[in-house]
Amino acid sequence: MRRLVKEGAFIADGRDLGTAVFPDADLKFYMDASIEERAKRRYNELKAKNDEITLDSVIKNLESRDHADKNRDADPLKKASDAIVIDTTGKTFEEQVDYMSAIIREELNLNY
């Protein structure tokens, strides 16, 4: 992945990209939301495929995944010290993108 993005601008998304894969990135965002919000989003995705899924089971699954990711030996999930934290609770995808785009334009002095 590092080799593919040696030159030019790029946007990447992943749980350890700002700390393990691209620690020298010009800008890093750490996006978070309440467990309830994250579970509702995931539940709505899964409900179309599995009508027996419950919101409670999705919450438990996310909590388990978060715990495992934060406590794994290799590249545990954590916020990079220089990351900009964005709480996406209650925000639409478009609102999240607009907010990050504004920060990117301002921080990188882009005029478009």
VENJO-V865046 format. One line per field, one symbol per residue. ss: DSSP state (h for helix, s for strand, l for the rest). A space follows every 50 residues. Layout:
ss->???
This chain:
ss->llhhhlllllllllllhhhhhlllllllssssllhhhhhhhhhhhhhlll llllhhhhhhhhhhhhhhhhhllllllllllllsssslllllhhhhhhhh hhhhhhhlllll
